[in-house]
Amino acid sequence: MKLSFVIPVYRNEGSLIPTFTIIKDLVTKNKFEYELIFVNDGSDDNSFEELKELFKIDSNVKVLSFSRNFGQVAAVIAGLKEVTGDVVISMSADLQEPIELIEQMVQKWQEGNEIVICHRTDREDGFIANNTSKIFYKLMKYVNPKMPNGGFDFLLLDKKAVNVLNQIDERNRFFQGDVLWLGFNTAFIPYRRIKRAIGKSQWTLSKKIKYFIDGLLNTSYVPIRLMSFLGLCFSFVGFLYSLIIIYSRFVNNTPFNGWAPIMILLLIIGGMIMVMLGIIGEYVWRAYDETRKRPIYIIKDKFVNEEENN
């Protein structure tokens, strides 16, 4: 059996050699064939130089380097297109996932599961990072009930699942949603995310918001249906309010002087319209982005074993 590891890299200087070492020790101990596909996502530190050194010392290492930063999802997708193993393990290069879980993942795969997901039940990150992550995945669980609590980045994919994922040709992808959408037999393994020992997380708030929007719009019709529901509710409330005004004017002879109620209604309805237009704009932008057919990443440099190339 051959394991393929897909590891996105962005400003991971200092953690790449330890990551390589612990993976190499594990596959050697279990006598697995292996390949490590590192995808440099436009790092501006010394990560690319470290990756080239790893390529020199181990012929099973492949290195892809993007022309600029395209994001973690793009890096994983690029790596999946290069794999040759029976199963693929996608993991980060920050040493925050317990490497010993790989043995359990392989065992679950041998039991007949095409997808094995290690999901975070807790994490040793800072207060802000920990709580924003919890909020993100709680909201995503409303949209996609299959989403495990805490989300996941550490997973095993059978080659069949990889082949289907490689057929998806979309731009603003929500990779976790794509994996859950496949419908293959899936096993879940809970774990506690380890505190990052080297470097600083590059998963900024703006990236989290962008990824949340991608997940919300790409995997659900909830925003459109919510707009329709709110439109019906406001129309119904407005109709009732109109009846109340007419009744009060002609039956109780109430003149309804003053502009405060009108201004309140205008502000509420105007705000709702702007929010709805913003959501529609996100859908329109994604439709436009799909029609342009630009690649989701550009590979500037590629280092692979010459025997594989031939």
JOHUSUL-V600412 format. One record per residue. RES is the residue in one small letter. SS is DSSP state (H for helix, E for strand, L for the rest). OMEGA is omega as a letter, one per 40 degrees, with the letter a starting at -180 (* if undefined). NEAR is the number of other ideal C-beta (glycine too) atoms within 10 Angstrom. Layout:
res=RES ss=SS omega=OMEGA near=NEAR
res=RES ss=SS omega=OMEGA near=NEAR
This chain:
res=m ss=L omega=a near=13
res=k ss=E omega=i near=16
res=l ss=E omega=i near=23
res=s ss=E omega=i near=25
res=f ss=E omega=i near=24
res=v ss=E omega=a near=27
res=i ss=E omega=i near=24
res=p ss=E omega=a near=27
res=v ss=E omega=i near=29
res=y ss=L omega=a near=24
res=r ss=L omega=i near=20
res=n ss=L omega=i near=26
res=e ss=L omega=i near=17
res=g ss=L omega=a near=15
res=s ss=L omega=a near=21
res=l ss=H omega=i near=26
res=i ss=H omega=i near=14
res=p ss=H omega=i near=13
res=t ss=H omega=i near=24
res=f ss=H omega=a near=22
res=t ss=H omega=a near=11
res=i ss=H omega=i near=14
res=i ss=H omega=a near=20
res=k ss=H omega=i near=17
res=d ss=H omega=a near=11
res=l ss=H omega=a near=16
res=v ss=H omega=i near=19
res=t ss=H omega=a near=10
res=k ss=H omega=a near=9
res=n ss=L omega=i near=13
res=k ss=L omega=i near=7
res=f ss=L omega=i near=18
res=e ss=E omega=a near=13
res=y ss=E omega=i near=20
res=e ss=E omega=i near=23
res=l ss=E omega=a near=24
res=i ss=E omega=i near=27
res=f ss=E omega=i near=29
res=v ss=E omega=a near=28
res=n ss=E omega=a near=25
res=d ss=L omega=i near=25
res=g ss=L omega=a near=21
res=s ss=L omega=i near=21
res=d ss=L omega=i near=11
res=d ss=L omega=a near=14
res=n ss=L omega=a near=13
res=s ss=H omega=a near=24
res=f ss=H omega=i near=20
res=e ss=H omega=i near=11
res=e ss=H omega=i near=22
res=l ss=H omega=i near=29
res=k ss=H omega=i near=16
res=e ss=H omega=i near=15
res=l ss=H omega=i near=21
res=f ss=H omega=a near=18
res=k ss=H omega=a near=10
res=i ss=H omega=a near=10
res=d ss=L omega=a near=14
res=s ss=L omega=i near=13
res=n ss=L omega=i near=18
res=v ss=E omega=i near=23
res=k ss=E omega=a near=25
res=v ss=E omega=i near=21
res=l ss=E omega=i near=25
res=s ss=E omega=a near=20
res=f ss=E omega=i near=23
res=s ss=L omega=i near=11
res=r ss=L omega=a near=10
res=n ss=L omega=i near=17
res=f ss=L omega=i near=21
res=g ss=L omega=a near=21
res=q ss=H omega=a near=21
res=v ss=H omega=i near=20
res=a ss=H omega=i near=22
res=a ss=H omega=i near=26
res=v ss=H omega=a near=24
res=i ss=H omega=i near=23
res=a ss=H omega=i near=23
res=g ss=H omega=a near=22
res=l ss=H omega=a near=21
res=k ss=L omega=a near=14
res=e ss=L omega=a near=18
res=v ss=L omega=i near=23
res=t ss=L omega=a near=13
res=g ss=L omega=i near=20
res=d ss=L omega=i near=15
res=v ss=E omega=a near=22
res=v ss=E omega=i near=26
res=i ss=E omega=i near=26
res=s ss=E omega=a near=25
res=m ss=E omega=a near=23
res=s ss=E omega=a near=22
res=a ss=L omega=a near=22
res=d ss=L omega=i near=25
res=l ss=L omega=a near=21
res=q ss=L omega=i near=21
res=e ss=L omega=i near=20
res=p ss=L omega=a near=15
res=i ss=L omega=a near=14
res=e ss=L omega=i near=10
res=l ss=H omega=a near=18
res=i ss=H omega=i near=24
res=e ss=H omega=i near=13
res=q ss=H omega=a near=16
res=m ss=H omega=i near=22
res=v ss=H omega=i near=19
res=q ss=H omega=i near=13
res=k ss=H omega=i near=20
res=w ss=H omega=i near=21
res=q ss=H omega=i near=10
res=e ss=L omega=i near=10
res=g ss=L omega=i near=9
res=n ss=L omega=i near=18
res=e ss=L omega=i near=20
res=i ss=E omega=i near=22
res=v ss=E omega=a near=26
res=i ss=E omega=i near=25
res=c ss=E omega=a near=26
res=h ss=E omega=a near=20
res=r ss=E omega=i near=23
res=t ss=E omega=i near=11
res=d ss=E omega=a near=13
res=r ss=E omega=a near=18
res=e ss=L omega=i near=11
res=d ss=L omega=i near=19
res=g ss=L omega=a near=12
res=f ss=H omega=a near=7
res=i ss=H omega=a near=9
res=a ss=H omega=a near=15
res=n ss=H omega=a near=14
res=n ss=H omega=i near=11
res=t ss=H omega=i near=17
res=s ss=H omega=i near=18
res=k ss=H omega=i near=16
res=i ss=H omega=a near=11
res=f ss=H omega=a near=17
res=y ss=H omega=i near=21
res=k ss=H omega=i near=12
res=l ss=H omega=a near=13
res=m ss=H omega=a near=21
res=k ss=H omega=i near=14
res=y ss=H omega=a near=11
res=v ss=H omega=a near=19
res=n ss=L omega=a near=18
res=p ss=L omega=a near=8
res=k ss=L omega=a near=14
res=m ss=L omega=i near=22
res=p ss=L omega=i near=19
res=n ss=L omega=i near=14
res=g ss=L omega=i near=20
res=g ss=L omega=a near=17
res=f ss=L omega=i near=22
res=d ss=L omega=a near=21
res=f ss=E omega=a near=23
res=l ss=E omega=i near=23
res=l ss=E omega=i near=26
res=l ss=E omega=i near=27
res=d ss=E omega=a near=20
res=k ss=H omega=i near=15
res=k ss=H omega=i near=12
res=a ss=H omega=i near=23
res=v ss=H omega=a near=20
res=n ss=H omega=i near=11
res=v ss=H omega=i near=17
res=l ss=H omega=a near=20
res=n ss=L omega=i near=12
res=q ss=L omega=a near=7
res=i ss=L omega=a near=12
res=d ss=L omega=i near=9
res=e ss=L omega=a near=14
res=r ss=L omega=a near=15
res=n ss=L omega=a near=19
res=r ss=L omega=i near=22
res=f ss=L omega=a near=24
res=f ss=H omega=i near=23
res=q ss=H omega=i near=24
res=g ss=H omega=i near=19
res=d ss=H omega=a near=18
res=v ss=H omega=a near=20
res=l ss=H omega=a near=20
res=w ss=H omega=a near=15
res=l ss=L omega=i near=17
res=g ss=L omega=i near=11
res=f ss=L omega=i near=14
res=n ss=L omega=a near=15
res=t ss=E omega=i near=18
res=a ss=E omega=a near=18
res=f ss=E omega=i near=14
res=i ss=E omega=i near=19
res=p ss=E omega=i near=14
res=y ss=E omega=i near=19
res=r ss=E omega=a near=13
res=r ss=E omega=a near=23
res=i ss=L omega=i near=14
res=k ss=L omega=a near=11
res=r ss=L omega=a near=18
res=a ss=L omega=a near=11
res=i ss=L omega=i near=14
res=g ss=L omega=a near=17
res=k ss=L omega=a near=8
res=s ss=L omega=i near=13
res=q ss=L omega=i near=14
res=w ss=L omega=a near=18
res=t ss=L omega=a near=9
res=l ss=H omega=a near=10
res=s ss=H omega=i near=8
res=k ss=H omega=i near=12
res=k ss=H omega=i near=15
res=i ss=H omega=i near=12
res=k ss=H omega=a near=13
res=y ss=H omega=i near=21
res=f ss=H omega=i near=18
res=i ss=H omega=i near=16
res=d ss=H omega=a near=21
res=g ss=H omega=a near=24
res=l ss=H omega=a near=20
res=l ss=H omega=a near=20
res=n ss=H omega=a near=18
res=t ss=L omega=a near=20
res=s ss=L omega=i near=17
res=y ss=L omega=a near=10
res=v ss=H omega=a near=14
res=p ss=H omega=i near=19
res=i ss=H omega=a near=14
res=r ss=H omega=i near=10
res=l ss=H omega=i near=14
res=m ss=H omega=i near=17
res=s ss=H omega=a near=12
res=f ss=H omega=i near=11
res=l ss=H omega=i near=13
res=g ss=H omega=i near=13
res=l ss=H omega=a near=10
res=c ss=H omega=a near=11
res=f ss=H omega=i near=15
res=s ss=H omega=i near=10
res=f ss=H omega=i near=10
res=v ss=H omega=i near=13
res=g ss=H omega=i near=12
res=f ss=H omega=i near=10
res=l ss=H omega=a near=10
res=y ss=H omega=i near=12
res=s ss=H omega=i near=10
res=l ss=H omega=i near=10
res=i ss=H omega=i near=12
res=i ss=H omega=a near=13
res=i ss=H omega=i near=10
res=y ss=H omega=a near=11
res=s ss=H omega=a near=13
res=r ss=H omega=a near=12
res=f ss=H omega=a near=9
res=v ss=L omega=a near=8
res=n ss=L omega=i near=7
res=n ss=L omega=i near=7
res=t ss=L omega=a near=12
res=p ss=L omega=a near=7
res=f ss=L omega=i near=10
res=n ss=L omega=i near=5
res=g ss=L omega=a near=8
res=w ss=L omega=a near=8
res=a ss=H omega=i near=7
res=p ss=H omega=a near=11
res=i ss=H omega=a near=10
res=m ss=H omega=i near=10
res=i ss=H omega=i near=10
res=l ss=H omega=i near=14
res=l ss=H omega=a near=11
res=l ss=H omega=a near=10
res=i ss=H omega=a near=12
res=i ss=H omega=i near=13
res=g ss=H omega=i near=10
res=g ss=H omega=i near=10
res=m ss=H omega=i near=15
res=i ss=H omega=a near=13
res=m ss=H omega=i near=9
res=v ss=H omega=i near=14
res=m ss=H omega=i near=17
res=l ss=H omega=i near=11
res=g ss=H omega=i near=10
res=i ss=H omega=i near=16
res=i ss=H omega=i near=13
res=g ss=H omega=i near=10
res=e ss=H omega=i near=15
res=y ss=H omega=i near=12
res=v ss=H omega=i near=11
res=w ss=H omega=a near=12
res=r ss=H omega=i near=17
res=a ss=H omega=i near=9
res=y ss=H omega=a near=9
res=d ss=H omega=i near=14
res=e ss=H omega=a near=13
res=t ss=H omega=a near=8
res=r ss=H omega=i near=7
res=k ss=L omega=i near=8
res=r ss=L omega=i near=9
res=p ss=L omega=a near=10
res=i ss=L omega=i near=16
res=y ss=L omega=i near=21
res=i ss=L omega=i near=13
res=i ss=E omega=a near=16
res=k ss=E omega=a near=13
res=d ss=E omega=a near=13
res=k ss=E omega=i near=12
res=f ss=E omega=i near=15
res=v ss=L omega=i near=16
res=n ss=L omega=a near=14
res=e ss=H omega=i near=7
res=e ss=H omega=i near=7
res=e ss=H omega=i near=12
res=n ss=H omega=i near=7
res=n ss=L omega=* near=5
